Amino acid sequence: MKISRRALVSGASVAGPALAWWLERAGWRVEVVERASQLRTGGQNVDVRGAARGVVRAMGLEDRLLAAGTGEAGIRFVDGAGRSLAEFPAGEGDSGGATAEAEVLRGRLAQLLVGACGDGVRWRWGDTIAALDQRPAGRDHEGVEVTFASGDRATYDLVVAADGGRSRTRDLVPGTDARLRPLGVTIAYGTVPPAADDDRWWRWYVAPGGRNVTLRPDGEGTTRAALAFAADPDGPAGLRLADLDDDGRLDLLRRRFTGAGWESERVLAGLAADPELYVEHLAQVRAARWTSGAVALLGDAAWAVTPLAGQGTSLAIAGAQVLVGEVEAALAAGGTVAEGLVAYERVMRPVVEDVQDLPPGVPRLAYPRSRVAVAAARTALRVAGSRPARRLAGLLPGGDDGPAWEVPDYPALTRPAGGAPT
């Protein structure tokens, strides 16, 4: 008879629910702890491409994923008058294009993944992990003893931090030695009311001063907007932004983008009215290790490639299957959870490092500062079939297909889904 094992997953965005689904499929009893009091359904556009499309297909969710898409037709670069400089249509199939075929709002994807989990997954909302005590073999109740912020305690055979790039759970895992690598770009995201000329294209405007303004369709009757700027090389303005309250953030955004041109004034007004305005200073997570015994990091908590590199959502989804597949393979061979986690990192790390290795000139080339540099970028874009234009397209988030790899075949995960944990 198969031993029933317990897993705790921290984070209920994308990586966490995807991992919970695969753990449940493999027969684990799963608990997901999430700081928010309920599922967060907001967020911007994300895509699922490459190996992750195969994972979603294996989960039986591909049709629902495509049906939940934003309907984005592709990316269109515009000038200050809104005139098109160049267009790059959405990709077709599993990969390709700055806009993927499977383009979806983060919140819709989270809903899809959470809804796909069965009764073997328990959701603990409004709580966090406060302490981890990993017990070595030979002690009573071998496993990881977890103390929650609520005061509850429980022991698990596996604990995974999948709670984002600023993960607090990660700080409790010894040996990871995680550090943030700032990329010198700050982005403000939000939702704005639709306008008459909004269409199905992701419109991108580049202004002097290292500023970008973008508008994207969301399939919800509103428009997703972003203001991005390169941080001053001689000052920490971008770093300060994340520490300001809403009024302070808006004030700094106004000082940065007032007079920037195109739809900047509309976006500033829309973000000021958006209660879910989100601002981040882009930073990759670089960790010496993603595992410590029976505890592991997954998704942005482990690697946070950032929107400049793209692929973050896809890596989280693919990484979830790899983690469970390698743990199950190790257990089937008479090994341990810890050995399976080491194998998971061995598979995923080269793929992640390939994505984190940004092309030369990024982000500088994507955020030109002078009017001359902006004019040069627009000239290159107008020659849509030229090498400079193709190169610029490759600098966009998700602008290439990413690393060519597939999730290994895991026989332990091919049994019919939906069975109750033993």
C-alpha positions in Angstrom: 0.0 0.0 0.0 1.3 3.4 -0.9 2.3 5.7 1.9 0.3 8.9 2.1 2.6 11.9 2.0 1.9 15.5 3.0 3.1 18.6 1.2 2.9 22.3 2.0 3.1 24.9 -0.7 3.5 28.6 0.0 1.8 30.8 -2.6 -1.4 30.6 -4.6 -0.6 32.5 -7.8 0.6 30.3 -10.7 3.6 28.2 -9.5 1.8 27.1 -6.3 -1.5 25.9 -7.7 0.3 24.2 -10.7 2.5 22.3 -8.2 -0.5 21.4 -6.0 -2.2 19.9 -9.1 0.7 17.7 -9.9 1.3 16.7 -6.3 -2.4 15.7 -5.9 -2.2 13.7 -9.2 0.8 11.8 -7.7 -1.3 10.9 -4.6 0.0 13.5 -2.1 -2.2 15.3 0.4 -1.5 19.0 -0.3 -2.0 22.2 1.6 -1.5 25.6 0.0 -0.9 28.6 2.3 -1.5 32.1 0.9 -0.9 35.4 2.6 -4.0 37.0 0.9 -7.4 36.4 2.4 -8.7 35.1 -0.9 -7.5 34.3 -4.4 -6.0 37.3 -6.0 -7.6 37.6 -9.5 -5.9 40.8 -10.7 -2.7 41.2 -12.6 -1.4 41.8 -16.1 -1.0 39.8 -19.2 1.2 36.6 -19.0 1.8 33.9 -21.6 2.2 30.2 -21.6 4.6 28.9 -24.3 7.2 26.3 -25.2 7.5 23.4 -22.7 4.8 24.9 -20.5 2.2 24.4 -23.2 3.0 20.7 -23.2 2.5 20.7 -19.4 -0.9 22.4 -19.6 -1.9 20.0 -22.4 -0.9 17.1 -20.1 -3.1 18.6 -17.4 -6.1 18.6 -19.7 -6.4 22.4 -19.5 -5.1 23.6 -22.8 -8.6 24.3 -24.3 -9.7 26.2 -21.3 -6.4 28.2 -21.3 -6.9 29.3 -24.9 -10.6 30.1 -24.2 -9.5 32.4 -21.4 -7.1 34.3 -23.6 -7.0 38.1 -24.0 -7.4 38.0 -27.7 -4.3 40.1 -28.3 -3.4 40.3 -32.0 0.3 41.1 -31.6 2.5 44.1 -30.7 2.4 47.4 -32.5 5.0 50.1 -32.0 3.6 53.6 -32.3 4.8 57.2 -32.4 3.6 60.1 -30.4 0.6 60.5 -32.7 -0.4 56.9 -32.3 0.8 56.0 -35.9 2.1 52.5 -36.4 5.8 52.2 -36.8 5.9 48.4 -37.0 3.7 45.4 -36.2 4.6 41.9 -35.0 1.6 39.6 -35.1 0.9 37.1 -32.3 2.7 33.7 -32.6 1.0 30.5 -33.6 1.4 27.2 -31.8 3.3 26.5 -28.6 5.9 29.2 -29.1 6.9 32.3 -31.0 6.2 36.0 -31.1 6.2 38.7 -28.4 2.5 37.9 -28.0 2.1 34.2 -27.6 -0.9 32.2 -28.8 -1.8 31.5 -25.2 -1.9 35.0 -23.8 -3.9 35.3 -20.6 -4.4 37.5 -17.6 -2.4 36.3 -14.5 -5.6 36.3 -12.4 -7.5 34.2 -15.0 -4.7 31.7 -15.1 -4.6 31.4 -11.3 -8.3 30.8 -11.3 -8.0 28.1 -13.9 -5.2 26.3 -12.0 -6.9 26.6 -8.6 -10.2 25.4 -10.0 -8.5 22.4 -11.6 -7.3 21.1 -8.2 -9.4 18.5 -6.5 -10.4 17.6 -2.9 -6.9 16.5 -2.2 -5.8 20.1 -2.0 -6.6 22.2 1.0 -6.4 26.0 0.9 -5.2 28.0 3.9 -6.0 31.7 3.2 -4.8 34.6 5.2 -1.8 32.9 6.7 2.0 32.5 6.2 4.9 30.3 7.2 6.6 31.8 10.3 9.2 29.1 10.9 10.6 25.8 9.5 12.2 23.1 11.6 13.6 20.3 9.3 14.0 17.1 11.2 16.7 14.7 10.2 16.2 11.0 9.7 16.0 9.0 13.0 14.0 11.6 14.9 10.3 11.2 15.7 8.0 12.5 13.1 10.7 12.8 10.4 9.9 15.7 8.0 9.6 19.5 8.2 7.8 21.0 11.1 6.1 24.2 10.1 4.9 27.0 12.4 2.4 29.3 10.8 1.9 32.9 11.7 -1.6 32.0 13.0 0.2 29.8 15.6 -0.8 26.5 14.1 1.8 23.8 13.7 2.1 20.8 11.4 4.6 18.4 9.9 5.1 17.8 6.2 7.2 15.5 4.0 7.8 18.3 1.5 7.6 22.1 1.8 7.9 24.4 -1.3 8.1 28.2 -1.4 6.4 29.4 -4.5 5.4 32.8 -3.2 7.1 35.2 -5.6 10.4 37.1 -6.1 10.1 38.8 -2.7 9.4 35.5 -1.0 9.6 35.7 2.8 9.5 31.9 3.1 12.8 31.8 1.1 14.5 33.6 3.9 13.7 30.7 6.2 15.4 28.1 4.0 19.1 27.7 4.9 21.8 27.6 2.2 19.9 29.3 -0.6 21.9 32.6 -0.2 19.4 34.3 -2.5 20.2 37.9 -3.7 18.3 40.3 -5.8 20.0 41.6 -9.0 18.4 45.0 -9.9 18.0 45.6 -13.6 17.6 49.3 -13.5 13.9 49.4 -14.6 10.8 50.3 -12.7 7.4 49.4 -14.0 3.9 50.6 -12.8 1.0 48.3 -13.8 -2.7 48.9 -13.7 -6.1 48.8 -15.4 -7.6 51.8 -17.1 -11.0 52.4 -18.7 -11.2 51.6 -22.4 -11.0 54.2 -25.1 -12.6 54.3 -28.6 -9.4 53.6 -30.4 -8.3 50.7 -28.2 -8.1 47.5 -30.2 -6.7 44.0 -30.0 -3.1 45.1 -30.4 -0.5 45.6 -27.6 0.6 49.2 -28.4 4.0 50.3 -27.3 5.3 53.9 -27.2 8.9 54.8 -26.6 9.6 58.3 -25.3 12.9 60.0 -24.6 14.3 59.8 -21.1 14.2 56.0 -21.0 10.4 55.9 -20.8 7.9 53.4 -22.2 4.1 53.6 -22.2 2.1 50.5 -23.2 -1.6 49.6 -23.5 -2.9 46.0 -23.9 -6.3 44.4 -24.4 -7.4 42.2 -21.6 -10.6 40.5 -22.9 -12.4 41.9 -19.8 -13.7 45.1 -21.3 -10.9 47.2 -19.8 -7.4 47.9 -20.9 -4.1 47.0 -19.1 -1.6 49.8 -18.9 2.0 50.1 -17.9 4.5 52.9 -17.4 8.1 51.9 -17.3 11.3 53.9 -17.0 15.0 53.3 -16.7 16.3 54.3 -13.3 18.7 57.2 -13.2 22.3 56.0 -13.2 23.2 58.6 -10.6 20.3 58.2 -8.2 18.1 55.6 -6.5 14.8 57.0 -7.7 13.6 53.7 -9.0 14.5 51.9 -5.8 12.7 54.5 -3.7 9.5 54.2 -5.7 8.6 50.8 -4.3 8.9 52.2 -0.7 6.5 55.1 -1.2 2.8 55.1 -0.4 0.2 55.3 -3.3 0.2 59.1 -3.3 4.0 59.2 -3.4 4.2 56.7 -6.2 1.7 58.6 -8.3 3.5 61.8 -7.7 6.8 60.3 -8.9 5.0 58.8 -12.0 3.5 62.1 -12.8 6.9 63.8 -12.6 8.3 61.1 -14.8 5.6 60.9 -17.5 3.8 64.2 -17.6 4.4 65.5 -21.1 5.9 62.2 -22.3 3.4 62.1 -25.2 0.9 59.7 -26.8 -1.4 58.2 -24.1 0.7 59.1 -21.1 -1.8 61.5 -19.6 -4.7 59.0 -20.0 -2.6 56.3 -18.4 -1.6 58.5 -15.5 -5.2 59.4 -14.8 -6.3 55.8 -15.1 -3.6 54.5 -12.7 -4.5 57.2 -10.2 -8.0 55.7 -10.0 -6.9 52.1 -9.9 -7.0 50.6 -6.4 -4.8 47.7 -7.6 -1.9 49.9 -8.9 1.2 47.8 -8.6 4.8 49.1 -8.9 8.0 47.1 -8.9 11.6 47.7 -9.4 12.7 44.8 -11.7 15.2 42.5 -10.1 16.2 38.9 -10.9 16.5 36.4 -8.1 19.9 34.6 -8.0 20.1 31.8 -5.5 23.1 29.6 -4.7 20.7 26.7 -4.1 17.0 26.1 -4.6 16.7 23.1 -2.2 17.6 22.3 1.4 16.7 18.8 2.4 12.9 18.4 1.9 12.4 22.2 1.3 12.5 23.7 -2.1 12.0 27.0 -4.0 9.9 27.2 -7.2 9.1 29.9 -9.7 9.9 33.5 -8.9 10.9 32.6 -5.4 13.7 30.6 -6.9 14.7 32.5 -10.0 12.4 35.6 -10.9 13.6 36.1 -14.5 11.5 39.4 -14.7 9.4 40.6 -17.6 12.5 41.8 -19.4 13.5 38.2 -20.0 9.9 36.8 -20.3 9.2 33.1 -19.8 8.6 33.5 -16.1 5.1 32.0 -16.1 6.1 29.2 -18.4 9.1 28.3 -16.3 6.9 28.2 -13.2 4.4 25.8 -14.8 7.1 23.6 -16.3 9.1 23.6 -13.1 6.1 22.4 -11.1 5.9 19.2 -13.2 9.6 18.7 -13.1 9.7 19.0 -9.3 7.0 16.5 -8.7 8.3 14.2 -11.4 11.8 14.1 -10.0 10.6 13.6 -6.4 8.3 10.7 -7.5 11.1 9.2 -9.5 13.5 9.3 -6.5 10.9 7.7 -4.2 10.1 5.0 -6.7 13.8 4.1 -6.8 14.0 3.9 -3.0 15.4 7.3 -2.6 14.3 10.4 -0.6 12.3 13.6 -1.2 15.6 15.5 -0.8 17.3 13.5 -3.6 14.3 14.2 -5.9 14.6 17.9 -5.2 18.3 17.9 -6.0 17.4 16.3 -9.3 14.7 18.9 -10.0 17.3 21.7 -9.6 19.7 19.8 -11.8 17.1 19.7 -14.6 15.8 23.3 -14.2 18.8 25.4 -13.4 20.5 25.4 -16.9 17.1 26.3 -18.5 16.5 29.1 -16.0 20.1 30.5 -16.4 19.7 30.5 -20.1 16.6 32.8 -19.8 18.2 35.0 -17.1 21.1 35.7 -19.4 19.7 38.8 -21.0 20.9 39.8 -24.5 23.7 42.4 -24.7 22.4 46.0 -24.3 19.3 45.0 -22.3 17.6 47.0 -20.9 19.5 50.1 -22.3 18.5 49.4 -25.9 14.8 48.9 -24.9 14.8 52.2 -23.0 16.6 54.8 -25.1 17.2 58.1 -23.2 18.0 60.7 -25.9 15.8 61.9 -28.7 18.4 60.8 -31.1 18.4 57.3 -29.7 14.6 57.2 -29.8 14.6 58.4 -33.4 17.1 55.7 -34.3 15.0 53.0 -32.7 11.9 54.2 -34.6 13.8 54.2 -37.9 14.9 50.6 -37.3 11.3 49.6 -36.5 9.9 51.1 -39.6 12.1 48.7 -41.6 10.1 45.9 -40.2 11.9 43.1 -42.1 15.4 44.4 -41.4 17.8 42.8 -39.0 17.7 45.8 -36.6 13.9 45.4 -36.3 14.1 41.7 -35.7 16.7 42.3 -33.1 14.5 44.8 -31.3 11.6 42.3 -31.4 13.9 39.8 -29.7 14.5 42.3 -26.9 10.8 42.4 -26.0 9.5 40.3 -23.1 9.0 36.9 -24.5 10.2 38.1 -27.9 11.9 34.8 -28.7 10.9 31.2 -28.2 13.1 30.8 -25.2 15.3 27.8 -24.5 14.5 24.8 -26.7 13.8 22.0 -24.2 11.0 19.7 -23.1 9.9 18.5 -19.7 11.3 15.0 -19.2 8.9 12.0 -19.4 7.8 11.0 -15.9 6.0 7.6 -15.9 4.8 8.1 -12.4 2.7 11.1 -13.5 1.0 9.4 -16.5 -1.7 7.6 -14.5 -5.2 8.9 -15.0 -5.8 12.2 -13.1 -8.4 12.7 -10.4 -7.7 9.8 -8.1 -7.9 10.5 -4.4 -4.7 10.4 -2.4 -4.1 7.1 -0.7 
